[in-house]
Amino acid sequence: MLCKEYDLNPTADGVIISHAEGHKRGIASNHGDPEHLWRQLDMGYTMDGFRKDVKAAMKENVSGTQATVFANLSEKDVIAKVGALFTADQKKSGILASVSLAQFILESGYGKSELAQNANNCFGMKKSLSGNTWSGPVWDGKSVYTKQRKEQNPDGSYETITADFRKYACVEDSIADHSAYLLGAMNGSKKRYEGIAGMTDYKKVVQLIKDSGYATSLTYVEKLCSIIEKWNLTQYNVKETATEPEKWYRVRKSWADAKSQKGAYKVLKNAKACADKNEGYSVYDGNGNVVYTPSKTSEPEQKKVSYRVRVSIKNLNIRKGPGTNYDKTGRYTGIGVFTIVAVADGEGATKWGKLKSGAGWISLDYGKKI
């Protein structure tokens, strides 16, 4: 995770070292771990093998479109490649595909900008946007890319700023996070882009975005409309009209208290998980009816134990509680032997075990008791 976040080569000299290797360099205490543990367990593992496995793991689970594929494509070919992604996003978010696609073209230079190529960030989404947070983000909350950019002032002059921008795993995540922002960003107690979902006139959508403070460019509306018309981007808009409204589940303290809303979800399971994490909140349907209220005794019962388990996979997630409905800590166990001090039932596994180290909980389906 750290090598990915800081773009480090795990097999390069000095990037990943053991205590013993660090001691030889004069920068660590004289301990033999973790090699001595591997020897005791007769694993035949070495630091070189570990470094190679880290490098291999960094290449695993890479899914979705990478902006680097746009580098050598023509403008026309880039549009043909990403058009369907924006159509799919409109079906989920309700935001007009032609407008989002035009923003992608303008703000990322057909996916070839520095920010797109190095961070899959195709909309110039900063780490923080006017203090806004919004429901449904796909950004991991910490991966950033720092760069300079020019912004236009109301008087037409420009200034250069240095800012942290969000770094995404793929282009699809960038598109989804951009739409989530347009749907969820607030301006005081009101939605910043109120009514944008479901609008079908691209000129009105573009004007709403500009008037609501999305861009600093004084010619933003003209630029987007010109791009839409040049490439006939309306062809990517969703043509069919939904026969019935989409069903959303909202997590609030009460239906009347809209300001307390933690999020709106299409999937009831996700809404329930949000309510479970926020005391005093319930899930409401579109008519304001309560469909779920967490039980005050819903916290899983824990049983104290003391035994060791052997984990044989490299990327077993550690969670903050016993269940997949609890957040990940962002850490993994790695391969090895771990002491379990408590067990509990929970979502996503037959049984969950609490690590003696205090790092969190792991699924015992991936651990063999020894």
GIWO-V617330 format. One record per residue. N is the residue number from 0. RES is the residue in one small letter. PHI is phi as a letter, one per 40 degrees, with the letter a starting at -180 (* if undefined). Layout:
# GIWO-V617330
N	RES	PHI
N	RES	PHI
This chain:
# GIWO-V617330
0	m	*
1	l	c
2	c	c
3	k	c
4	e	c
5	y	b
6	d	f
7	l	b
8	n	c
9	p	c
10	t	c
11	a	c
12	d	c
13	g	g
14	v	c
15	i	b
16	i	b
17	s	c
18	h	d
19	a	c
20	e	c
21	g	c
22	h	c
23	k	c
24	r	c
25	g	g
26	i	b
27	a	a
28	s	c
29	n	c
30	h	b
31	g	c
32	d	c
33	p	c
34	e	d
35	h	c
36	l	c
37	w	c
38	r	c
39	q	c
40	l	c
41	d	f
42	m	c
43	g	g
44	y	c
45	t	b
46	m	c
47	d	c
48	g	c
49	f	c
50	r	c
51	k	c
52	d	c
53	v	c
54	k	c
55	a	c
56	a	c
57	m	c
58	k	c
59	e	c
60	n	f
61	v	c
62	s	b
63	g	g
64	t	c
65	q	c
66	a	c
67	t	c
68	v	c
69	f	c
70	a	d
71	n	b
72	l	c
73	s	c
74	e	d
75	k	c
76	d	c
77	v	c
78	i	c
79	a	c
80	k	c
81	v	b
82	g	d
83	a	c
84	l	c
85	f	c
86	t	c
87	a	c
88	d	c
89	q	c
90	k	c
91	k	c
92	s	c
93	g	g
94	i	c
95	l	d
96	a	d
97	s	c
98	v	c
99	s	c
100	l	c
101	a	c
102	q	c
103	f	d
104	i	c
105	l	c
106	e	c
107	s	b
108	g	f
109	y	g
110	g	g
111	k	b
112	s	c
113	e	d
114	l	c
115	a	c
116	q	c
117	n	c
118	a	b
119	n	f
120	n	c
121	c	b
122	f	b
123	g	g
124	m	c
125	k	c
126	k	d
127	s	b
128	l	b
129	s	f
130	g	g
131	n	c
132	t	b
133	w	a
134	s	c
135	g	g
136	p	c
137	v	b
138	w	c
139	d	c
140	g	g
141	k	a
142	s	c
143	v	b
144	y	b
145	t	c
146	k	a
147	q	c
148	r	a
149	k	c
150	e	b
151	q	c
152	n	c
153	p	d
154	d	c
155	g	g
156	s	c
157	y	b
158	e	b
159	t	c
160	i	b
161	t	b
162	a	a
163	d	c
164	f	b
165	r	c
166	k	b
167	y	b
168	a	c
169	c	a
170	v	c
171	e	d
172	d	c
173	s	c
174	i	c
175	a	c
176	d	c
177	h	c
178	s	c
179	a	c
180	y	c
181	l	c
182	l	c
183	g	b
184	a	c
185	m	b
186	n	b
187	g	g
188	s	c
189	k	b
190	k	c
191	r	c
192	y	b
193	e	d
194	g	g
195	i	c
196	a	c
197	g	g
198	m	c
199	t	b
200	d	c
201	y	c
202	k	c
203	k	c
204	v	c
205	v	c
206	q	c
207	l	c
208	i	c
209	k	c
210	d	c
211	s	c
212	g	g
213	y	c
214	a	b
215	t	c
216	s	c
217	l	c
218	t	b
219	y	c
220	v	c
221	e	c
222	k	c
223	l	c
224	c	c
225	s	c
226	i	c
227	i	d
228	e	c
229	k	c
230	w	b
231	n	f
232	l	c
233	t	c
234	q	c
235	y	c
236	n	c
237	v	c
238	k	c
239	e	c
240	t	b
241	a	c
242	t	c
243	e	a
244	p	c
245	e	c
246	k	c
247	w	b
248	y	b
249	r	b
250	v	b
251	r	a
252	k	c
253	s	a
254	w	c
255	a	c
256	d	c
257	a	c
258	k	c
259	s	c
260	q	d
261	k	c
262	g	i
263	a	b
264	y	b
265	k	c
266	v	b
267	l	c
268	k	d
269	n	c
270	a	c
271	k	c
272	a	c
273	c	c
274	a	c
275	d	c
276	k	c
277	n	b
278	e	c
279	g	g
280	y	b
281	s	b
282	v	b
283	y	b
284	d	c
285	g	c
286	n	c
287	g	g
288	n	c
289	v	c
290	v	b
291	y	a
292	t	b
293	p	d
294	s	c
295	k	c
296	t	b
297	s	c
298	e	c
299	p	d
300	e	c
301	q	b
302	k	b
303	k	c
304	v	a
305	s	a
306	y	a
307	r	b
308	v	b
309	r	b
310	v	c
311	s	b
312	i	b
313	k	c
314	n	b
315	l	c
316	n	c
317	i	b
318	r	b
319	k	c
320	g	a
321	p	c
322	g	i
323	t	c
324	n	c
325	y	c
326	d	c
327	k	c
328	t	c
329	g	g
330	r	b
331	y	b
332	t	c
333	g	g
334	i	c
335	g	i
336	v	b
337	f	b
338	t	c
339	i	b
340	v	b
341	a	a
342	v	b
343	a	a
344	d	c
345	g	a
346	e	c
347	g	g
348	a	a
349	t	c
350	k	a
351	w	b
352	g	b
353	k	c
354	l	c
355	k	c
356	s	c
357	g	g
358	a	c
359	g	i
360	w	b
361	i	b
362	s	c
363	l	c
364	d	c
365	y	b
366	g	b
367	k	b
368	k	c
369	i	b
